[in-house]
Amino acid sequence: MPASPSASARAAAPPPGGTTAPPPGQRPGLALAVITGSMLLIGIDVTVVNLALPDMRAALDLSPTASSWALNAYTLAFGGLLLLGGRLGDTYGRLRMFVTGVGLFTAASLLAGLAPWAWWLIAARVLQGVGGALVGPSTMALIVSTFEGPARARAISWYSAVLGGGASVGLVLGGVLTELASWRWVFLVNVPLGAALMVLARRVVREPQRPEAAADRPKFDLAGALTGTVGVAALVYACIRAGDTGWSDTRTVAALIAAAVLLPAFVLVERRAAQPITPLRLAVRGTLARVLPPVALYAAAMFSVLFFLGQYFQEARDYSPVKAGFAFLPLMIGQFTMARLSPWLVRRVGTAWPAAVGAALGASGLTLLSRIGESDAYPTAVLPALLLIGIGAGAAMSPLTTYGMTGVAAHESGAASGLLQTTQWLAGTVGLALWVTVFGHATRDAAPGATAERVLTHGVAAAFTAAAVCAALAAVAALPLFRKGKNPGDDPDKAPGKVHARG
């Protein structure tokens, strides 16, 4: 959409964030496709391995521990490095980090697809996570620096829709490729797509101009990078391990202690650093700080859906990988549709209503799933719940993301995006570990003599009950967004730290 005359005039001079308008020849639609396409690849690989894991286990003779790490190595590397990835983009260039991350992710996908041994596969999954952590924060920062006003809101709605659907697409794709081709193709399919994205990114995505000259480039906050990265990684590792071995496991406790030491140390370092890896004021005041609580609570609730329903479909209902993958399509359709409608909703009712109502719809869908039985029909027991959860996620997350990033100065958009995504990832990982604990207690308390399917369904229902409470708390956490009149972030043309660019 062409910029208004006043916006164009303002764009003639570099704004406070140091970002200039893209040159007239830029194709913002194609640039957005490249940016969101990269995040689709990243999102797919969170879940694409789930339905392919049995075939991987057989081909590579994976032990139970190795099987777990074929899934979790990606999660650990990605979640642990998001803060660092965001600041690297702000310091050394977002497009540079974006292309580097896509290249690393693509190369790691090739290595994973050719893996002859278990350790090779796990190492490749770690590299995929590192690449994803470089890409993730840079994508949002590039959107913020490329689009303005309503165009930015529409771009973020596309971004949220694609990102939200990535996990569901991963399940469908993983099931189809495993059943029709080979488990190796769940990784190899990324190679031509990643290569194309790298080429196109150099052609259609512009590197925002940084205000610092090369000689004045900020010093890199090494102490913050070490304490933040290792602290977050320790917490993610503890939650992953707790899901497998329990909270009293020695390594789980050791990782929790490490996180309890390193994360407060990270805060102290950042408070004193001249150029912090994550400016802490972003988390305590401003638009981003207002959305972090509902975002965290909603992410914690939503991570339960794919994990527990995947088990239910395959173990309690004996679905094939393809059928299990396609069973999640209503979730993806609901989320994608509402995310695309969110800019229209925000223009009419502001951010608070979609956020609060969306979280409440998600809680309603999870409540329906908490009543699931081992022989319930999919159209009546699961389909309505998935539609509610998908519509709720699409209605809530896109406006919250748009509002949160609106008040962030352009030169800090990478760090802010990294903080937002780290919050989502950490909350989801911690939440899933808690729901797995609830699941474990419920299965141990199941009626004696019950069938394996009934025991599993009883545990799944208990986990969804806890997740529904968490989603309801997310709706409550969104209530402070209600104010007289419009929120500042609901009108992008009046937002602080606005980046002027054509969209």
C-alpha positions in Angstrom: 0.0 0.0 0.0 1.5 3.4 -0.9 2.5 5.6 2.0 0.3 8.7 2.7 1.8 12.0 1.6 2.5 13.0 5.2 4.2 9.6 5.9 6.2 10.0 2.7 7.4 13.4 3.8 8.4 12.1 7.2 10.2 9.2 5.6 12.4 11.6 3.7 14.6 12.0 6.7 16.0 9.1 8.8 13.7 8.7 11.9 15.1 8.3 15.4 15.6 4.6 15.0 18.0 5.2 12.2 15.9 3.4 9.5 15.2 4.9 6.2 12.4 4.1 3.8 13.1 1.3 1.4 13.9 2.4 -2.1 11.0 2.8 -4.5 12.0 -0.4 -6.3 11.4 -2.6 -3.3 8.6 -5.2 -3.6 7.2 -5.3 -0.1 4.8 -8.2 -0.9 7.6 -10.4 -2.1 9.8 -9.3 0.8 7.0 -10.3 3.2 6.7 -13.6 1.5 10.4 -14.3 2.0 10.3 -13.2 5.6 7.2 -15.2 6.5 8.4 -18.2 4.4 11.5 -18.4 6.5 9.5 -18.5 9.7 7.2 -21.2 8.2 10.3 -23.4 7.8 11.4 -22.7 11.4 7.9 -23.4 12.7 7.5 -26.6 10.7 10.7 -28.1 12.2 9.3 -27.8 15.7 6.9 -30.6 15.0 7.8 -32.2 11.7 9.9 -34.9 13.5 7.1 -36.0 15.8 5.3 -38.3 13.4 8.5 -39.4 11.7 10.2 -40.5 14.9 9.2 -44.2 14.8 10.8 -44.6 11.3 13.9 -42.6 12.5 14.2 -44.9 15.5 14.2 -48.0 13.3 16.6 -46.6 10.7 19.2 -45.2 13.0 18.7 -47.6 15.9 17.9 -44.7 18.2 17.8 -45.4 22.0 15.0 -43.8 24.0 17.3 -41.0 25.1 18.5 -40.3 21.5 14.9 -40.4 20.3 14.0 -37.7 22.9 16.9 -35.5 21.8 16.1 -35.9 18.1 13.1 -33.8 19.2 14.5 -31.7 22.0 17.9 -30.6 20.6 16.2 -28.2 18.2 14.0 -26.8 21.1 17.0 -26.3 23.4 19.2 -24.5 20.9 16.4 -22.4 19.4 15.0 -21.3 22.8 18.3 -20.7 24.4 19.7 -18.5 21.7 16.8 -16.2 20.8 17.9 -13.3 23.0 21.4 -13.5 21.5 20.0 -13.8 18.0 17.9 -10.6 18.5 20.8 -8.5 19.7 23.2 -9.8 17.0 20.7 -8.5 14.4 20.6 -5.1 16.0 24.4 -4.9 16.2 25.6 -6.5 13.0 22.6 -6.1 10.7 19.3 -7.9 10.6 19.4 -8.9 7.0 22.9 -10.3 7.5 21.7 -12.4 10.5 18.6 -13.4 8.6 20.5 -14.7 5.6 23.2 -16.3 7.8 20.5 -18.1 9.9 18.6 -19.4 6.8 21.9 -20.6 5.4 22.8 -22.4 8.6 19.3 -23.9 8.9 19.4 -25.1 5.3 22.8 -26.7 5.6 21.8 -28.4 8.9 18.7 -29.7 7.3 20.8 -31.4 4.6 23.1 -32.9 7.3 20.0 -34.2 9.2 18.5 -35.7 6.1 21.8 -37.6 5.3 22.4 -38.6 8.9 24.0 -42.1 9.1 24.2 -42.2 13.0 22.1 -40.9 15.9 24.8 -38.5 17.1 25.0 -36.9 13.6 21.2 -36.4 13.6 21.2 -34.8 17.0 24.1 -32.5 16.2 22.3 -31.4 13.0 19.2 -30.6 15.0 21.2 -28.4 17.3 22.6 -26.5 14.2 19.0 -26.2 12.9 18.0 -24.6 16.2 21.0 -22.2 16.1 20.0 -21.1 12.6 16.4 -20.7 13.6 17.4 -18.5 16.6 19.3 -16.2 14.2 16.3 -16.0 11.8 13.4 -15.6 14.3 14.1 -12.2 15.9 15.4 -10.8 12.6 12.1 -11.6 10.8 10.0 -9.4 13.1 12.7 -6.6 13.1 12.7 -6.6 9.3 8.9 -6.4 9.2 9.0 -3.4 11.6 11.6 -1.7 9.6 9.9 -2.4 6.2 6.3 -1.5 6.9 4.5 1.3 8.6 1.0 2.0 9.9 -1.8 -0.2 8.7 0.5 -2.0 6.3 2.7 -3.0 9.2 -0.4 -4.4 11.1 -1.4 -6.4 8.0 2.2 -7.7 7.6 2.3 -8.8 11.2 -1.0 -10.5 10.8 0.4 -12.5 7.9 3.5 -13.3 10.0 1.4 -14.4 12.9 -0.8 -16.5 10.7 2.1 -18.3 9.1 4.0 -18.7 12.3 1.0 -20.0 14.2 0.2 -22.5 11.4 3.8 -23.7 11.1 3.5 -26.3 13.9 0.3 -27.7 12.4 1.8 -27.8 8.9 4.8 -29.6 10.4 2.5 -32.4 11.7 0.7 -32.8 8.3 4.0 -32.6 6.3 5.8 -35.0 8.6 3.0 -37.5 8.4 2.7 -37.3 4.6 6.4 -37.4 3.8 7.1 -40.2 6.2 4.3 -42.4 4.9 4.8 -41.6 1.1 8.6 -41.1 0.9 11.0 -41.4 3.8 11.7 -39.8 7.2 14.8 -38.2 5.6 12.6 -36.0 3.4 11.2 -34.2 6.5 14.6 -32.5 6.5 15.6 -32.6 2.9 12.5 -30.7 1.8 14.0 -27.7 3.6 17.1 -27.6 1.4 15.7 -26.2 -1.9 13.2 -24.0 -0.1 15.9 -22.6 2.2 18.3 -22.0 -0.8 15.5 -20.1 -2.7 14.8 -18.0 0.4 18.5 -17.0 0.7 18.7 -15.9 -2.9 15.4 -14.0 -2.8 16.3 -12.3 0.5 19.3 -10.7 -1.0 17.2 -9.4 -3.9 14.0 -8.1 -2.3 14.7 -7.5 1.5 16.5 -4.3 2.4 19.0 -4.0 5.2 17.8 -1.2 7.5 20.3 1.6 7.9 21.8 1.6 11.4 22.5 5.0 13.0 26.0 4.1 14.0 28.9 4.3 11.6 31.1 1.3 11.4 33.7 2.8 13.7 31.0 3.6 16.3 29.4 0.2 16.2 28.2 -0.8 19.8 30.4 -3.0 21.9 29.1 -6.5 22.1 27.8 -7.5 25.6 29.7 -10.7 26.1 28.8 -11.2 29.8 25.1 -10.6 29.0 25.3 -13.0 26.1 26.9 -15.8 28.2 24.7 -15.5 31.3 21.5 -15.0 29.3 22.1 -17.7 26.7 23.3 -20.3 29.2 20.6 -19.4 31.8 17.8 -19.7 29.3 19.2 -22.9 27.9 19.5 -24.4 31.4 15.9 -23.6 32.1 14.7 -25.0 28.8 16.8 -28.2 29.4 15.4 -28.5 33.0 11.8 -28.4 31.7 12.5 -30.8 28.8 14.2 -33.3 31.2 11.4 -32.9 33.8 8.9 -33.9 31.2 10.8 -37.2 30.7 12.3 -38.0 34.2 10.4 -35.8 36.7 11.3 -32.7 38.7 13.4 -34.6 41.3 15.8 -36.0 38.7 19.4 -35.0 39.6 20.1 -33.4 36.2 16.8 -31.5 36.3 17.6 -30.1 39.7 21.1 -29.1 38.7 19.8 -27.3 35.6 17.2 -25.5 37.6 19.9 -24.4 40.1 22.1 -23.2 37.2 19.1 -21.2 35.7 18.4 -19.8 39.2 21.9 -18.5 39.4 22.5 -17.4 35.8 19.3 -15.6 35.0 19.5 -13.2 38.0 23.1 -12.7 37.1 22.0 -11.8 33.6 19.6 -9.2 35.0 22.4 -7.6 37.1 24.8 -7.6 34.1 22.2 -6.0 31.8 21.4 -3.2 34.4 25.0 -2.1 34.3 25.9 -2.8 30.7 26.4 0.3 28.5 25.1 -1.7 25.5 23.0 -4.5 27.0 22.1 -7.5 24.9 18.5 -7.0 26.1 17.5 -3.5 27.3 15.5 -4.5 30.5 13.3 -1.5 30.3 11.5 -3.2 27.4 10.3 -5.9 29.8 9.1 -3.5 32.5 7.5 -0.5 30.8 6.1 0.4 27.4 3.8 -1.5 25.0 6.0 -4.7 25.0 5.9 -5.0 28.8 2.1 -4.8 28.7 1.7 -7.8 26.4 4.3 -10.1 27.9 2.0 -11.5 30.7 -0.9 -12.6 28.4 1.5 -13.8 25.7 3.4 -15.9 28.2 0.3 -17.5 29.8 -1.4 -18.1 26.4 1.8 -19.7 25.0 2.1 -22.0 28.1 -1.5 -23.2 27.6 -1.3 -23.7 23.8 1.9 -25.8 23.8 -0.2 -28.6 25.3 -2.5 -29.0 22.3 -0.2 -30.5 19.7 1.7 -32.6 22.2 -1.2 -34.3 23.9 -3.6 -34.5 21.0 -0.8 -36.1 18.9 -0.5 -38.9 21.6 -4.3 -39.2 21.8 -4.7 -39.6 18.0 -2.0 -42.1 17.5 -2.1 -44.2 20.8 -5.7 -44.0 21.9 -7.4 -43.8 18.5 -4.7 -45.6 16.4 -4.6 -42.9 13.7 -1.9 -43.3 10.9 0.7 -40.5 10.7 -1.1 -38.9 7.8 -4.5 -39.0 9.4 -3.1 -37.7 12.7 -1.5 -34.8 10.8 -4.7 -33.9 8.9 -6.7 -34.0 12.1 -5.0 -30.8 13.2 -6.1 -28.9 10.1 -9.1 -27.1 11.8 -6.7 -25.6 14.3 -4.5 -24.2 11.5 -7.5 -23.0 9.4 -9.1 -21.2 12.4 -5.8 -19.6 13.5 -4.8 -18.5 9.9 -8.3 -17.0 9.2 -8.5 -15.0 12.4 -4.9 -13.8 12.2 -5.7 -12.3 8.8 -8.8 -10.6 10.2 -7.0 -9.2 13.2 -6.0 -5.8 11.6 -9.6 -5.2 10.7 -10.7 -6.1 14.3 -8.0 -3.9 15.9 -9.0 -0.9 13.8 -12.6 -1.2 15.1 -12.3 -2.3 18.7 -8.6 -1.9 19.6 -6.2 -4.6 20.9 -7.8 -5.5 24.3 -11.0 -7.1 23.0 -9.4 -9.5 20.5 -6.7 -10.4 23.0 -9.1 -11.1 26.0 -11.9 -12.8 23.9 -9.3 -14.8 21.9 -7.7 -16.2 25.1 -11.2 -16.9 26.5 -12.1 -18.8 23.3 -8.8 -20.8 23.7 -9.7 -21.6 27.3 -13.2 -22.8 26.1 -11.6 -25.1 23.5 -9.2 -26.6 26.0 -12.2 -27.1 28.4 -13.9 -29.1 25.7 -10.8 -31.2 25.2 -10.6 -31.8 29.0 -13.8 -33.9 28.6 -12.5 -36.1 25.8 -13.0 -39.9 26.0 -11.2 -42.7 24.3 -14.1 -43.5 22.0 -15.5 -40.0 21.3 -16.2 -39.2 17.7 -13.8 -36.7 16.2 -16.5 -34.4 14.6 -18.3 -33.8 17.9 -15.5 -34.1 20.5 -12.4 -32.7 18.9 -13.3 -30.6 15.8 -15.3 -27.9 17.7 -12.5 -27.6 20.3 -9.7 -27.2 17.7 -11.7 -24.5 15.9 -12.2 -22.6 19.1 -8.5 -22.9 20.0 -7.4 -21.9 16.5 -9.8 -18.9 16.3 -8.8 -17.8 19.8 -5.1 -18.0 19.0 -5.5 -16.1 15.8 -7.6 -13.4 17.4 -5.3 -12.9 20.4 -1.7 -13.4 19.3 -1.5 -11.2 16.2 -2.9 -8.0 17.9 -0.7 -8.6 21.0 2.4 -8.9 18.8 1.5 -5.8 16.8 0.8 -3.8 19.8 3.9 -5.0 21.7 6.2 -4.1 18.9 4.6 -0.8 18.0 6.1 1.2 20.9 9.7 -0.2 20.3 12.3 2.1 18.8 13.6 0.8 15.5 17.2 0.2 16.6 16.0 -2.1 19.4 13.4 -4.0 17.4 15.7 -7.1 17.1 16.2 -7.2 20.8 12.5 -6.7 21.5 11.6 -9.4 19.0 14.1 -11.8 20.7 12.6 -11.0 24.1 9.1 -11.5 22.9 9.9 -14.8 21.2 12.0 -16.0 24.1 9.0 -15.3 26.4 6.7 -17.3 24.2 9.2 -20.2 23.9 10.2 -20.3 27.6 6.6 -20.1 28.7 5.5 -22.8 26.3 8.4 -25.1 27.4 7.7 -24.5 31.1 4.0 -24.9 30.6 4.4 -28.2 28.7 6.6 -29.6 31.4 4.0 -28.7 34.0 1.2 -30.3 32.0 3.3 -33.4 31.5 3.7 -33.6 35.3 -0.1 -33.3 35.6 -0.5 -36.0 32.9 1.9 -38.3 34.8 0.0 -37.9 38.1 -3.3 -38.5 36.5 -2.2 -41.7 34.7 -0.8 -43.1 37.9 -4.1 -42.4 39.7 -6.2 -44.0 36.9 -8.6 -46.7 37.9 -7.0 -50.1 38.4 -7.5 -52.5 35.5 -8.3 -49.7 33.0 -7.2 -50.2 29.4 -4.1 -48.4 28.2 -6.2 -46.2 26.0 -8.5 -45.2 28.9 -5.4 -44.4 31.1 -3.8 -42.3 28.4 -7.1 -40.4 27.8 -7.6 -39.8 31.5 -4.1 -38.2 31.6 -4.6 -36.1 28.5 -8.0 -34.8 29.9 -6.3 -33.8 33.2 -3.5 -32.0 31.3 -6.0 -30.1 29.2 -7.9 -29.0 32.3 -4.7 -27.4 33.7 -4.0 -25.8 30.4 -7.5 -24.4 30.2 -7.0 -22.6 33.6 -3.8 -21.1 32.2 -5.6 -19.8 29.1 -8.3 -18.3 31.3 -5.5 -16.5 33.3 -4.2 -15.2 29.9 -7.6 -13.6 29.3 -7.4 -12.0 32.7 -3.9 -10.8 32.1 -5.2 -9.0 28.9 -7.7 -7.0 30.9 -5.3 -4.1 31.7 -5.1 -3.4 28.0 -8.7 -2.0 28.3 -8.5 1.7 28.6 -10.7 4.7 27.9 -10.2 5.4 24.2 -7.7 3.7 22.1 -4.4 2.2 23.2 -1.4 3.9 21.8 -0.4 0.8 19.9 -3.9 0.5 18.3 -3.1 3.5 16.0 0.3 2.8 14.4 0.5 6.3 13.0 0.7 7.7 16.6 3.0 5.1 18.0 6.3 6.0 19.6 9.4 4.8 17.9 7.6 4.4 14.7 9.5 3.3 11.7 8.6 5.1 8.5 8.6 2.9 5.4 6.5 2.1 2.5 4.2 -0.9 2.8 
